[in-house]
Amino acid sequence: MAENSVTSTAWLLREEDDVEVCGDGTRRRERPKELWKGEIVKSIVYAGLDAIVTCFSLISSISAGHLSSGDVLVLGFANLVADGISMGCGDYVSATTEQDVSAKEKTVTEWDVTNRSQPEQVHLLRKYQKLGMSAEDAATVVNIFSKYKDILVDEQMMAQKGMLPPDKEDKPWKNGLVTFVSFIVFGSAPLLSFIILIPFTNSDTVKFIGACVLSVLALALLGIAKAKIAGQNYALSAFVTVLYGATAAAAAYALGWTLRNVAGLEE
């Protein structure tokens, strides 16, 4: 019996290649590639998408009001920098608040595990049973965890409160910086048309069309990047992202046109 246990443990600890050979000689499918860290991906995609849509929507509303290219550049870059700082600080504050809440909840859970160990273990036992474990296996797992207080606290946080324990490796300032940089980089795309085309044309209409093209390209690139990171379909992700941006821009343009021509906000 002891020999079987040692053999089983050795098998679990053995390093295995991504492509393995089963007992019947057939090859198992390759191990899926690991994705990027979730929080970083969220910051890049959320900030990038918001930046493109916000900046292009501003350009659309200004263009509908027949303001000059100078107005577009001044208002566009001022809005871009201000929103970028706001988004970056917001992401940092949000991440630090989440860490603080998680640390506080861990302190409470540690007290519960220390002073109310029996009810806490019963709750964990029932949780595992609901997940499909037999009563015997669930009791075995809980009894093992009860020997290791730190592990039991983490498991209890996830099972009872649905919260992950605080991760000391998480750096909220990195999330804020990634959000700020992503916002500035992607949000600059619609404005580049009004800079690049200055030597070639004075037509605000042509510059606005160029901004539309660059915005679509930036949205499609962001959609493809999101699909690459998350392992999704490239075409579908790009289409959905462009559709989202186009809808917001169309709404902004329609509002600007309505305020100028219908509501009577003429120059």
C-alpha positions, 0 to 999 in steps of 0.5 A: 500500500505504501509502495503504491502511495509513493509511486502515485506521488512520484507520478504526480511530481514528475515533470511532463512535456507539453506533448505526451504519449498515452499508454496506448501509444497515441499522442495527447493534444498539445497543452494550450498556451498560457495567456497574459496576466489578466489584470494587464490585459484588462488595463490594455484593452479597456483603456485602449478601447475607451481612448479610441472611442472617446477621442474619435467621438469627440472629433465626430461631434466637433466635426459635426459642428463645423469647427476648425482642425485647430479646435480638433487638435487642441480639444482632442489632445487636452481631452486625451491627456486629461482622460489618460491621467484620470484613467491611470489614477483610477486604475491605480486607486481601484487596484489598491482598494481591492488589495486593501479590502482583500487584506482586511477580509483575510484578517477577518478570516484568520480570526474565524479560522483561529477562534471558530475552526469547527464551523469554518471547517463544516462550511468548507466541507459543505462547499466541497460537497456541493461541488460534487465531492463525496462526503468522505473525500470532502472530509479528507480534504478539509482535515488535511487543510486544517493542518495548514492554517494559511492554506485553510484561510485562503480556501475559506476566503474563496469558498465563503466570500468568493475573494482571492487572497491578496497577492504580494506580487501585484503592483497597482502602480503598474496597472495604472501606468499600463492604463495611462500608456495604452490610453495615450497610444491608442487615443492618439490614432484618430488625431494623427490624421489632423497632423499627418495631412497638414502639408497635403490638404486644408480640407477638414472633411478630408482630415475627418475621413482620415481620422475615420480610417485611422480609428477603424484601423486602431480599433481593428488592431486592438480587437486582433490584439485582444483575440491574440491575448485571449485566444479568440477568433481574430476576425470576430473580435476585430469586427465587434470592436470596430462595431462598438467604436463605430456605434459610439462615434455615430451617436456623437456625430449625430448629437453634434449635428443635431445640436447645431442644426436642429437645436439652433446652436449656430455660430 
